[in-house]
């Protein structure tokens, strides 16, 4: 279920983001766009919370992190994990000739597969994915 939640949330975020980009290009129709290929990629956002909690346990901070420290640690970890997933999935899809994005020619791109200036977006998206996938019991403990 969390996989589906993240897939749908990712699609929605991408449509909203690309709609906002249309304003910058002067297209007031606010046309957003995405690809069916993006659903499974965004769906893996369901793994961010469990991975971050595993990291918390590994460094000995499970259950003792302040909200502020958790925000920064998880946000940074989520951002790095999303960049890694975007790069690897993009390279795989590009090898198949079906990658729906190409950042070549854009500022701060890495091999046309990721844009480092998207870091704040991925920081926030990761925290959102964690929030929508946390269980009711877990939410009360955090």
C-alpha positions as CSV (number, residue, x, y, z in Angstrom):
1,X,0.0,0.0,0.0
2,X,2.8,2.4,0.8
3,X,4.4,1.7,-2.6
4,X,1.1,2.8,-4.2
5,X,0.9,5.9,-2.0
6,X,4.4,7.0,-3.0
7,X,3.8,6.3,-6.6
8,X,0.7,8.4,-6.7
9,X,2.2,11.2,-4.6
10,X,5.3,11.3,-6.9
11,X,3.1,11.6,-10.0
12,X,1.1,14.4,-8.4
13,X,4.2,16.3,-7.3
14,X,5.7,15.9,-10.8
15,X,2.6,17.2,-12.5
16,X,2.4,20.2,-10.1
17,X,6.2,20.9,-10.5
18,X,6.1,20.7,-14.3
19,X,2.9,22.9,-14.3
20,X,4.9,25.6,-12.4
21,X,7.7,25.3,-15.0
22,X,5.2,26.2,-17.7
23,X,4.7,29.6,-16.0
24,X,8.4,30.3,-16.3
25,X,8.2,29.5,-20.0
26,X,5.2,31.8,-20.5
27,X,2.6,29.0,-21.0
28,X,-0.3,30.0,-18.8
29,X,-2.2,26.8,-19.5
30,X,-0.3,25.2,-16.6
31,X,0.2,22.0,-18.5
32,X,1.9,19.4,-16.2
33,X,3.4,16.2,-17.5
34,X,4.8,12.9,-16.3
35,X,5.3,9.4,-17.6
36,X,3.9,6.0,-16.6
37,X,7.5,4.9,-16.1
38,X,7.8,7.3,-13.2
39,X,5.2,5.5,-11.0
40,X,7.4,2.5,-10.0
41,X,10.4,4.9,-9.5
42,X,8.4,7.1,-7.1
43,X,6.9,4.0,-5.5
44,X,10.2,3.1,-4.1
45,X,9.9,6.2,-1.9
46,X,8.2,3.8,0.4
47,X,11.6,2.5,1.3
48,X,13.0,5.8,2.5
49,X,11.5,5.7,6.0
50,X,12.7,2.1,6.8
51,X,16.2,2.9,5.4
52,X,16.5,6.0,7.5
53,X,15.3,4.2,10.6
54,X,17.8,1.5,9.9
55,X,20.5,4.1,9.7
56,X,19.3,5.6,13.0
57,X,19.6,2.2,14.7
58,X,23.1,1.7,13.1
59,X,24.4,4.9,14.6
60,X,22.7,4.2,17.9
61,X,20.1,7.0,17.8
62,X,16.9,5.0,17.3
63,X,14.1,6.5,19.3
64,X,16.3,9.3,20.8
65,X,16.6,11.8,18.0
66,X,15.0,15.2,18.5
67,X,12.5,16.2,15.9
68,X,15.0,18.8,14.6
69,X,17.8,16.3,14.3
70,X,15.5,13.7,12.7
71,X,14.3,16.3,10.2
72,X,17.8,17.2,9.1
73,X,19.3,13.6,9.1
74,X,16.4,12.0,7.4
75,X,16.0,14.9,4.9
76,X,19.7,14.6,3.9
77,X,19.6,10.8,3.8
78,X,16.4,10.9,1.7
79,X,17.9,13.4,-0.7
80,X,21.0,11.4,-1.3
81,X,18.9,8.2,-1.7
82,X,16.6,9.9,-4.2
83,X,19.5,11.2,-6.2
84,X,21.0,7.7,-6.3
85,X,17.7,6.2,-7.4
86,X,17.2,8.8,-10.0
87,X,20.7,8.4,-11.4
88,X,20.6,4.6,-11.5
89,X,17.0,4.3,-12.8
90,X,17.8,7.0,-15.4
91,X,20.9,5.3,-16.6
92,X,19.0,2.0,-16.9
93,X,16.1,3.6,-18.8
94,X,18.5,5.5,-21.0
95,X,20.3,2.3,-21.9
96,X,16.9,1.0,-23.0
97,X,16.2,4.2,-24.9
98,X,13.1,5.1,-22.9
99,X,14.3,7.5,-20.2
100,X,11.6,10.2,-19.8
101,X,14.0,12.9,-18.6
102,X,17.2,14.4,-19.9
103,X,18.8,17.3,-18.0
104,X,21.6,17.7,-20.5
105,X,22.2,21.4,-21.1
106,X,20.6,22.3,-17.7
107,X,22.6,23.9,-14.9
108,X,24.2,21.5,-12.3
109,X,23.3,18.3,-14.2
110,X,25.3,15.1,-13.8
111,X,25.4,13.2,-17.1
112,X,22.0,14.5,-17.9
113,X,20.5,12.2,-15.3
114,X,20.2,14.3,-12.2
115,X,20.2,18.0,-11.3
116,X,21.9,19.0,-8.2
117,X,19.9,22.1,-7.9
118,X,16.9,19.9,-7.2
119,X,18.4,19.0,-3.9
120,X,15.9,21.0,-1.8
121,X,13.0,19.4,-3.8
122,X,14.3,15.9,-3.1
123,X,14.9,16.8,0.6
124,X,11.3,17.8,1.0
125,X,9.9,15.0,-1.2
126,X,11.8,12.4,0.9
127,X,10.3,13.7,4.1
128,X,6.8,13.8,2.5
129,X,7.2,10.1,1.4
130,X,8.3,9.2,5.0
131,X,5.3,11.1,6.4
132,X,2.7,9.5,4.1
133,X,4.0,6.0,4.8
134,X,4.5,6.1,8.5
135,X,2.0,3.9,10.4
136,X,-0.4,5.3,12.9
137,X,1.4,3.6,15.8
138,X,4.8,4.7,14.6
139,X,3.6,8.3,14.1
140,X,2.7,8.6,17.8
141,X,6.1,7.4,18.9
142,X,8.1,9.8,16.7
